[in-house]
Amino acid sequence: QVQLVESGGGLVQPGGSLRLSCAASGIVFSIYTMAWYRQAPGKQRELVAGISSSGITNYAASVKDRFTISRDNAKNTVYLQMNSLKPEDTAVYYCNSVVSGIPQGRWGQGTQVTVSS
């Protein structure tokens, strides 16, 4: 059974940085595209960034040049480095494995990111 555990969220001032981690188990991590999503209050969950099994990355326009997704296949972990954070980045952040653009696993508990002064 796939398990996804996100961590690293918190309260940060605008312009600050956070690094999120997502540890995956129950899958052959290295063969999957992995992605970060976020859901703000009252809004639908949206794709933030993805990284393929070969390391090709893609980003939502709203986070490009500020966020960086990476992965460590030896640790079955995907990361999201978030810089120059804005209040509109406030959301619960989730990770998941992706096949043909569709999230595959059961969603984890997510990690809350709050950007506020």
Secondary structure, 3 states (H helix, E strand, C coil): CCEEEEECCEEECCCCCEEEEEEEECCCHHHCEEEEEEECCCCCCEEEEEECCCCCEEECCCCCCCEEEEEECCCCEEEEEECCCCHHHCEEEEEEEEECCEECCCCCCCEEEEECC
